[in-house]
Amino acid sequence: MLTRTLSFLTGPVGWIITGVWTAIDIAGPAYRVTIPACILVTTLRLKAQANEIKNLL
């Protein structure tokens, strides 16, 4: 049972868990800035796209 658990954690599943965990640790402090910036960029892109469609009509 222990061998199976260790092989599970050291295989590809373990790599994925480690990668996700590392990404969360790296992005943690920047999360407060990144999410609002992404929302702002998305809003500006949607406004620009709406203006382009309006100008075509």
Residue pairs with C-beta under 8 A, 6 or more apart in sequence:
8 14
9 17
27 34
